[in-house]
Every structure is written in structure tokens, then in C-alpha cells.
Amino acid sequence: RALLWLGPVYLAGYLGLSGSWLLLGLALALGWARNRRGKRERLAAASVLLEDEREAVRRGLAARHLPAWVHFPDVERVEWLNKVLEQAWPYFGTIMEKTFKEVLEPKIRAKSIHLKTCSFTKIQFGEKCPRINGIKVYTKEIDRRQVILDLQICYVGDCEIHMDISKFNLGVKGVQLYGTLRVILEPLLTDAPFIGAVTLFFMQKPHLEFNWAGMSNLLDVPGINVMSDSLIQDYIAARLVLPNRITVPLKKNMSIAQLRFPIPHGVIRVHLLEAENLVQKDHFLGAIRGKSDPYALLRLGTVQYRSKTVSRDLNPIWNETFEFVVHEVLGQDLEVDLYDADPDKDDFMGSLLINLVDIKNDKTIDEWFPLSKTTSGHLHLKLEWLSLVNDQEKLHEDKKGLSTAILIVYLDSAFNLPKNHFEYSNGECGAKKIRNNKYLKKTEREPSSFVLLTVGSKTLKSKTCNFNKDPKWGQAFTFFVHSAHSQSLHVEIKDKDQDSSLGTSVVCLSHLLKDPNMTLDQRFQLDHSSSDSFIKIKLVLRALNVEEPDPQRVKAGVSALKKCPMHVMEKGGNQQEFVSPLKPEVSKVPPESKDTAVHESLPKQDSGEVLDTSNSSAVPAASETVANLDETESEQDPEHRVPSAVHTRAAVVPTLPVIEELRLAPSITSLGSLPSSCFELSSSNLDLHNGTEMPLGEIQLTVRYASIRQSLVVLVNGCRNLVPSSNRGVDPYVRIYLLPDRRWTSRKKTSVKKKTLNPQYDEKFEFFESLEEVKKRALDVAVKNSRPFISQEKKELGKVRIDLSQEDLIKGFTQW
């Protein structure tokens, strides 16, 4: 072994190579060894959990290793089923060994000429069998003719499978598998076997990890291991993860097409609006924190979208819309992850899980959601549930360019395909034989065909059926449709080996509108193919209907705060303080009327302060409103109180300068749509009123435009009645941005006033921009606390945004 290690060193010196090659080889070797060691440790830890669950729990393994029944009471332990599996495992291993030898091995050899020598030399499934950590059964929320089971599967196997290909030994020496397998038993029958068929699929991509053996160990080399793992995961997802299903009929003559490809439950439209107070991930020189470049990843099953990246902003605004087809509602979540874009590896900034059942029940949700697995940050989403209806009147084109319908394509089969595109040419020239004998042998084979389906700019590809002129695909595809009257479905069958077209067909979606059910199921003649070549497909068009929320229904509040199987809050996460959901009473008013209702119900301000009343005749008195909300809440539920952080965010009306921002909030569900910096406090026991009418104090500004100097002049006069963020007092200063410019160089900052809640600044700042440009901007003013280095005190004391397009800047104004 020592000579083996010294061999590359000697060879590099003999060839006169640079020492950097040795360093590169050493880094790869160390990385490979680290990956191998990590896999063995993870396999050992999972094996300990499998053998002695009670002892493993006692040792304090990570929460993600714990079985599902520990976290959630609606998941049942099924030790009796695990004992049955353990007893039957040796017999299953014998069956699988025979299947590998007699079924799988011939299929692998037929795939390619390079795999002709493939043979399995060792197949052992070991003594450790899969475990089911818990089962959740759905019976009430579904059709009475079916039963849905969610199985939490855990397999930490000591299986050993070796395969020889051209004297190269490849193999696996251990497997880990974690995932939620859904089993649907339907339809329930009145005669034996009482169940018509069994449908199996994974809800999300399962966690799968192999401990390689032989030449396969090269797959653990850094860089290659990530690529190989993702390829395996994608291969499994394409066959076993929703919307893909495996349906096994249990009764003869049972039609399983509708069970394999059911019509989706609906569509979720996600409006990714903005985020605030995200964590700073970029560091300079290892200590100085800078901005972040956030983007969002949205996932539902195997479908994932990525938002645009907002550069250098901890309060990014996206205003993007994404649409997801929902194939299963129960037990599925919408996942949103935020990342900081970096040249090397993107930093994680927080995540969010929202149960689809909540979205379907509430119809429309417009809220700020707290991010989990991070120290701070909120995400503003608007979620809409769109039902699928058979109503042609709903197919009018959307003015915003959003989808109005979905097209479901059931790709069944094709008949009598030509062997190559030279054999037939539009049926005019007849057979065109190729004289080249070498090429003739290739073209005489049956075609290996796949199908390309295109609607608009989206193209989907089917699987490949090898060496068959009558291929059967049996797949389903969905497309979003913007204009059913003008769009078409383009179908093209291609040969994989020759990359040539075997036939095409175009179906106008307007033909589906002639049918009352908007369904078309027939054979279509293929163009540019043989005269007797057909393709069989079924097309179903369904309109998207935006359902209005039920005004009588009490909304459940922030969905991310509910207890559901995926919401395990980690220590130090941002959601720890949210013990219970927001009060449902806050959400009773429909979204479109909440702003109006709140403004009309608020009393007018009696003080003589100078206010901008051009857009609103009624100005709220914050302290009275807070008192009214508190009284209402205490009367309705005197025992169960929301924690202070949630209550502050839900009930406090912002100070007078941010009334304009309140008016712009798309929803006032608990007034949480406003930036949290206006309400969040470092201590939940602080007196919000502070002896005055204003909960968080006020700032006095003088703003005017100097035409001669071509600049916007902002005079910071002072602040009063600030709320202390700690017992030792605060050292306030004011920071100003002229949005959307948030660069460090354009920031304006006052001096720091020591130990005072009523600082006087009288400092002037100028922004040199034209009046037309300033009219398009907004002032972002924040009062901050100058904290000591490495301090846990809250930095931001309050914040206000002033829309300059609504002000007479030439005349100017002075306002608290």
C-alpha cells in the first residue's frame, strides 16, 4: 500500500510535472476518504436506530432520525407489520435474486452493445429488512370507495449486490432509504378480493444513499458524488415520485387508466411578493457583515421554480408569479427556501412549509410568514387556490397574461410507425431505399421512438420505447394554457437512434371547445409519415376558476404555524416564539374589505399635529385602536393569549407617518403585512404605549426640493418618545435611503445621541437628483440603536417610508 501511494509521487517527478498536480491529487484523495467515512458513519448511526430504537432515542439522535409517531399523534406505530416483514424478508430476498438474474440482467444486456457481458456475480439482501416507522391513514377526507395510507419507510440495509461488466466489478454494499410512500387502495368492492387496485408513489423525492463497492467507489470522488447522487434521485423521481404512479390491478379486467392518471385536484398560484429582515450572509474579511443577494426556490413534488436574484438587499421585492398543478392535496406541502447567491456555494437563509389543505380551505391567503431554520426574516406570499371546472365561459383571456386553463394529455400509443424517415415521404414518393448496405442494416431495425409534446413555449418529452413500430407509452402530461381559442398542441414522434422525425400532428385546442365535456379521445393521423400511421391520445381541457373565500368561514391564520407532519421547528429557529396561531377573529373580514373596514372604524385624531390628509380623511389614533383590539380579544378568549411577539405584529397600528404604507398593503390579515421592524421589540414585556399616544415614538422631518441646487433636502429635526430596546437605554441615530438605491455609499446617517429617548439632531442631508426622478422615489427612514460590538440588543427602533410622489416637494413640508 505504501508503494502504491508513493507511485504517483515518483511518476510525477519522473515526468517533471508541477507540484500542484500532487496537491490536486491529494485533495481529491482526502475528499474521497471523507465522503466514504461520512457514509459509513451515517450508515452505522441509522443501523443503531434500527436495532435498538429506545436506546438510540435515549442517546439523543437528531430529530430527523426519530420515527414519525414520536412527533405526531395521528401517525400510528405498526410493530406487528414490522415483525411480519422481518419474518418474510429471507423469502423476499430469494424472489428478488431470481428476478435480478432472469428479468433484470437480460434487460440490461439489451440496452447497449457495451453491456452484453453484464452479469450479476453476487446478490444478497442481508438480514436487515425495511422498517415502517409509522402509518397515517386517511378515511374521512376522501371518497368512501378508497383508503389512503402514508407509510414512513426506513431502510438501512446490509445488502450486497455485485455486477461484472467487461471484467470491471461494480457493486453496492449498503443502502439507506427514507421517504413517505403513499398507498391508495381503490376502488373498494363488494366481492373478493374487495380491492380493485393498489397505487403506489412517493410524495416527495426520497432520501437515498448507496455505499458503493468495487470500481463504483469512484462515484464518491468530490464533484462526481453530487452528480451521481442527483442522477439516481432523478431516475427514481421519474418513475416513483408524484405525479408518477405505479398501479397494480388486483382484479381481472380492471381498467386502471383512470387510476394511474387521475385529473388533478387543482392549481395553486403563488405570488412571491417580498421579504424583510433577512439574515446577512455575505462577509468581508471574515468579520464585517455585508448585504445578501437573495433568491427563492419554490417546490411542490418534483416541480421546482427559481425566482430572480435581488442584488445586495435584505428586504428584496420580487413580485413574481408561479403556478403548480396539485395532484394530491392531503399530506403535501408547498416548500419555499431562500438562498443567498454566491459564486461558490449559495448560503441558506431560511425556509417555509405550507400545507396544501390550508390553501384549499382558505381559497386565498395573503400574509407575512415567519421563516424557520434561521434567526430572522419574514416572507410575503399571496396564495390562490384555482379549481378545475368544465365551464367554457371561464376561458376568457387573462389581462395580466396568467394561465386560464390546463391541458391534460394522456399519451397512449402509436400504430404502424415507419422504420425511418426515408421509408415514407408524405406518401408521394413511396419507399426510398438507401443503397449503403452498412446504413441499411441500421434502418431495417424497428424504431426506438419517443414523443415531443409542445404547447406554446413548453415542450415535454416522453419515455423511449425501444425497437417497436407499435409503441405504448402510457404517460400523462399537463400544460398551462393562456388562450384556448388560439393555441395548439404539437406532437412529434422521433427516432432515438437516428434523431429523425417519424411523424407529426397538430391539434388545435379550439376543437375541444366543441365537445361539452372539453374532452377529445381518438386516433390522430400522423403527417410526414406512412398513410396508415396513427397516434392515440386523449386530451382534457379544464378552465381555472379563482374561488372566492367563504365570508362565513374563520380562517386558520398563518398556515406555517400549524402543527403538520413536516413542521419540526429546530432550536434557534425564527419560529420558536410562535407557540400558537394568530387569533382567527383578526381574519374574519374578507381581504378586499379589511383596509376599508379598519380605516372607517378608527376615530379621528384630535391633536394639532401637521398631517398629510390628501389621501385620507380619517386618521387612526393608534393607542385607542390597540386598546379596542385588546379588549375585544380578552372578551372573546380571556384564557388563551397569543404570545407578545405575535400579538404585537397582529394588533399594533403603525405610527402616523406610515399610514400610507398601511394603505398599500394588499392584505391586512392582522396588519402583519407591514414591515416587522415597525413592531418587533427585543422584549415582549415592554409597555407599547410608553405613556404617550404613540407606541413606538415619532420622528420629525422637513423635506423640500431645492430647484437651484437640483437636490432633495431632508432635515432630520429630532425624535420623541422612543421605546427603549434594553434596560441600559439606547443611543439612537437616523439612517436614510432614497429608494430604490440602497448602496452603502448613498446612505445618509446622523450623529449618535447618547442615552436619550428624545434626541435632537437638526442635521441636513441632500440627494442630488432631478425633480422628475425624485417624484418616482421614496424615502426610507429608520431610527436605529448604536449597539456595542457583538451585542444581542435590538438595532432597529422604528422605520417609516415616505412616498415622495404624493408630496408637493417645491413647497415642502414639516411633519411628525
C-alpha angles and dihedrals in degrees: 000000000000090000089049091055094045093048096080091046092053092044092051091051092045092053093043095239123166120265089241089076089059090049091050091050091047091051091050091048092050092047092049091049091048092052091048093048092048092051092051092049093049090048091050093048092049090047091054089053091049095050101042112014096175094051091046091053089048091054089057106244118188116285093246090064093055117101117257096248090065091064104033127042094206090065112086130213113237105191090152090061092048089053090052091050091049092052094047097042098093091053091048089052091054092051092048092049090055091046092051092051101042104030112019099040095056090047092053092049091051093053097074142354089241090062096054091107095051114132135159109238099178131021118175124153093194130218100287112090129194118277130213106218093191146339128222116197125203116201109135101050095051143059115295091234094066143053123209122203127187111203119197098213123197121180121176099169135184091205119147122203122172128185131186121214116177092335091311115123116217126175155143124242104183138000135208121198128174124170149117112263115196118211118192119193109198148193102019110215136202094227135049131326082026091206121075099200144346120229121197132189142138117251093216134005107293121232106253128178130173129203099215127214135196117001089347088078087083087074088073093065109118111266094019094061093061092049095047094046092050092049091053092046091050092048091054093043091054090061110023109026123086128301084033114078140183111217120189116189115221097187127057119255090016112154107224100174093097091045093051094045111028120173109265119259094234147295130278117212111202119198107198100202113164148313135220141202094014120177117268107241104167114091130191118210088350095286114050111083119219136177127296133231102225128195132166133232115204119195136183113171108310095341116097132176129189123210126218118277117250109210122229099346132124090188100049124182116208108162092190130147128216131181128209129190109227113216096168127023104182115081096002128117137198106235123206121183125183121210137181109233111233133169092243113025126353115239120232113241104178143302142230134204121196122186113234091218089065092051092048092049097045094041091202127033122181110174148127109254122202113235119236130215090036138080099242144359142098130214125212113215134168112204125191128188113216117194123208112243134179095229122121092197089070092061097085113132115265114240092217093054095250124144119276100186144007126232117214114201119195105196106203115165148306132235134218099352116187117253091236140353091259094060093072130022111188088309091280108099096032121211116000109197119203112228096206103100093201091056092039091065089055095048094047090068122096111265124261098219138189131175131236114205118193132186114171109318096337120096125184127191128215128216119274122256107206124224100346130123090195101047123183115204105169098195137138128217134185129210131186111234124207099181117017092185095060108024126091140200113237116202123191127176114205136186112238096208098047099026089225131136117256096184144329138214135186122205119190111219089219087075089067090057090065090066116076091223092045089234131131121188115171148101117280124208112240119233121218089025141082118317090242098043116117140172123210118214137154120218125198122184121195128180120231112238120195103217120215117234116255106253090207094054119094110227117231094229125230106009094204090066095058123104108251132148096270100042103094106154114215126219113273093020123140093246098061095098093051098087098160135017123267117277110279090219089072091061101046095101114082113254096246093057103038099090092048094046094052095047094048093049095051119095121240121262115255100191121103097238119137109256136176103242098166094107102030133036095192119060118191124238102223100205094051092049092050090049092050092050091048092050093048092049094047091050094050098044114007096169105045111059126180113241114266096252092055093041092052092050093046103043114025115102111218123250120270099269092060098051088105090057091051089053091054095051109112091217133020097201095156090337085272092134090082120091109279092226088076091061114019116104130189092233126042092208098065119121104247094200095052091196094297138082093257118075098206104021131250140266125212117218134178114204128181140144119244105212095190094053093036091227141120110240118207118186115194104205102176149285133254138197096010117179114244115238095202141016093255092063131244138278101210129198133167126240122195132194127181098219139261086025108084099161118141091236094055095050118116119209135181126217120275118259113208125233100342138122093195105049123178116210111161090186125151128215132184133207111197104217135124118265092246090054094046090052088063094051138079132215116237108199122181131179109214139184118237098228127194116258113282094009129155093213120118112263103197118064099176144333139210134185120204120200104218094194089074096052135084096235097177090059092037130203141231116210144160 
